[in-house]
Amino acid sequence: MPSRRHLLHNAIAATVGLAVGGQALPGPGSAVLPQADMEALIKAAQIDPRRADTAITAGSKDSVLLVERALRDRGLLAATYVDGHFGTSTVAAYAAYQRSLGYSGLDATGLPGQTSLRLLGEQRFTVTRAVTPGSAVAFRGAQVNIRTRAMLLEAERLLGRQLTISQGSYSTSDPTSAGTHDGGGVLDLSVDGMSSTLRTTVVRQLRQVGFAAWLRTPSQGNWPYHVHAVALGDTDQSAPAQHQAGDYYLGLNGLANRGADDGPAVTPKLTWEEYQRTL
């Protein structure tokens, strides 16, 4: 049982904002900063620019408004676009903010990264549910990031078989990929020798762990049968890959024709982080 002296010390510390037990206590008049949910922000930044309207992605409005207000106050976003919809204007404003930090390439696509988001939120908001793709690593003859590797390994565990990577991430060698493989979170997987049923099962399991995945066929483009997979919520994606992720959420096929999704239905559509919380 704490002593009377200890209780008195805690009461005084709480009043003046001292630390108790290693934890800083708020002093009088101090404000608790609002929280920006990074997972929700990334989801909105992938989906909202692909919408035909200005609908708001469920669960993202408060976090998006925090970001939009910060961008507005930096003179990067017009007030009319501070509406909770992470559309093309907000993406462009965030990309401009990233460039102002000295970022370029994949670090300045308008998709919030953990470091830029925390800098934007200084003295305005804190970041929760931070997402990071991890560093790029060599894996089975291809390059992927750590998050994508973990996702693929989990899908393989569910399948009970190992898959063959025909094209990895951070790859610009294939002109038919339209830039989707330029960044992180994207894989092409071989389906050679698989039955139609097994191909569908592979796509379903990839979707289960957080990929937007489709079976691509020769009738769709200049490529052989393969599975194309885009890791939802990957902050290292190229802009074309971001668009494919958004289209998947909206029930589309991720191709230029923006046709209906032709893959197996998986509900709800989870990111890797959301999937992990179900285990």
N, C-alpha and C positions, 0 to 999 in steps of 0.2 A: 504494500500500500504506500503510495507516495506521501512523503512528509509534508507538513504544513508549509515548511520553507520552500519545498520544491513546487508546490502548487502556487505559492505566492510569486515565485520566480516566473512561472509560466504565464501567470496573469499579467505581470509587468511586461514581459517580452511581447505578448500579444498586443498590448497597448502601444508600445513604441516600435514594433516591427523588428524585434531582435530574432535571432535564430534559436529554436528549441529543438534539441535532438537532431541537429544537422539540417533542419528544414527551416527555410526563411518564412516567417509569418508576415502577412500583409499589415502594414501600419495603417493608422487612421487616414481615411481619404484615398487610400490606394485603390486602383481599379484592377479587376481581373480581366485580362484581355480575352476577347472572343476567340474561338477556335475555328480554324479552317481545316476541314477534312480533306486531305490530299487525295485519298482514293476517290471521293466523290467529285473532286475537281477534275481529275484526269478522265473520269468517265464522261463528265459533261463536255470536256474539251474534245473528246473523240466523237461524241454523239451529236451535240448541238449544231456544229457547222454542217452536218449532213442532213439536217431536218429541212423540210419544205416550209416550216413555220418558225415561230419563235417560242415554241413550247420549252418548258424547263425540265431538265432531267430530274427524276424523283430523288429527293434527298440531297440535292446539290445547291439549292437556291441560296441558303445563308452563306455558304462558303464562297460561292461564285460572287456574291455581292461584296464580300470582304475584299476579294481580289480586284473586282471592277472599281470599287471606290478608291483603292490604293493607286490603281492605274490612272484613274481620273485625276486624282490629286497630284500626280506627277505630270499631268498635261498630255498623257498618251492616249486617253480614251474620252470621247465626247460623253457628256452627261446623259444624253438620250439612250446610250447603250448600257447604262448601269441598271440592268433589269433582271439579273439572275440567270440570263440565257448566255452561255459561253459560246456565242456564235462567231462568225468570221471576223467581225470587228474586234471582239475581245481577244481572239487568237492573234490577230495582227498587232494589237496593242501590247500583248504579252511578249510577242517576238521582238518588238521594238525595245521593250524593257530589257530583254535578255541581251540584245545587241549593245544597249547602253552599259551593260556590265562587262562588255568585251567578249561576249560569247559569239560564236558563229557556227555554221553547219548544223549538225544534229542538236547542238546545244541552244539553238535559236530558232526553233520551228514554231514557237508559240504554245507548245505543250509544257506546262509547268514542271520544272525539275526541283528536287528537294532543296538545293542550295539557293537557287534564285527565289523560290517561294518563301523561304525563311528570311532572306534579305528584304523582300518586298514587305513582309509582315512585321519588320522591326518596329516595336512600340505601337503596333496596330493590332496584330493578331498572332497567335501561336499556331503551329502546324501539328495536327494529329494524323494518325494513320499514314505516316510517311511511306512512300513507295520508292524503291531503288532497284534498278535492273542489275546492279553489280557490274563487275568488270568483264570485259570480253576475254574468253578463254578458248583454246583449241579443244575440240570435242569431236571425235570420230571423223577426222579429216576435214572438219568445217569449223567456222568461228561462230560462237554464240555467246550470249552473256550468261551469268550465273543463274539468274532467275529463269531464263528460258530453258537452260539445262535441267534445272530442278523440275520444271513443269513437264518436260518430255519424259524424264525418268519416272515420274509419278504416273503419267499416262501409260507408259510401258508396263509398270507394275500392275495396273488395272487390267491391261490387255493380256499379260502373261507372256509377252514376247518383245523382242528388241526390234526397233524400226531402223531403216537405213536413211540417212540424211543425204539427199541428192543436191541440195543447195542450202547453205547456212545464212547467217546474218552478216551484216557489214560487207556485203558482196555487191559489186557493180559490174560483174562480168557477163550477166545475162540480160540482153536488151528486151527480151520478152517479159521480164518481170516488172517493167514500167516503174522502176525505182522502189518497189516495195521492200526489196532486200538490202537497200542502201544503209539502213539503220539496224537497230536491234529488234529482237522479238519475233523474227520471221524465219520460217523453215519451209522447205519443200521436202517431202518424204516419198520415197519410192513405194509403189504398190505392186511391183512386178511379182507375178505368181500368185497374187491374192485373188480369192473369189470375190464376187460382187458383194456378198454378205459381209465378208471380212473387211473389205474396204469401208463399208458403211460403219462397221463397228469401230474401226480405227478413228474415223472422223468423230463419232459419238464420244469416244473416250477422251480425245483431245479437247473437245468442247467441254466435257465434264470438268476438266482441271483448269480451264480458263483460256483456252485458245478459241479464236474465231477460225474455224477450219472448214474447208470444202474439198470435195473430190473434183479435181480439174480433169477435163477430158479433151481429146484431140479436136472434137467438134467445137470447142469453145475458143481455141487459139492454137498458135504454132508451138505445141508442146505435147509430150506424151502424157498418158494417165499418171497422175500423181496427186498427193494431198498437199494443199497449200494451207499453212497454219500461221496465224498472227496472234501473238500473246496480248490479250486484252490488258490495258493498264500499263504497258511498258512505256516508260518515259524516254526511251532512247530510239523510238520509232522515227522513220522517215515520214514525211507528210502523206505520201500515198498509202503507207501502211496504216497511219492514223485514220484515213478515210475508210479503209477496208474494215477496221475495227468498228467504226461508227455505223457503217452499213450493216454489219452483222447484227448489232444491237437492234437495228431498225427492221430486221427481217429481210435483208437483201443479200445478193450473192457475192458481193465484193468485186464484181467485174465492172468494166466500163459501161455496160448497158444497164447496170443497176436493176437487174431482174430480181424476181423473188428468190429467196433462199431455197436452194435445192438440196440442202443437207438434212440430216436427222434432227428432229426437234429435241432440244434439251432445255428444260425449264427448272429453275430460273437460270438465266445466263450469268455465270459467276466469273469473277476475276480469280487469279491464283490466290490472292489473299483471302477472298471470300470463301473459296473452296477449302482452304486450310482451316478456316474457322468452323467448318462443318465436321471435321474429323474428330 
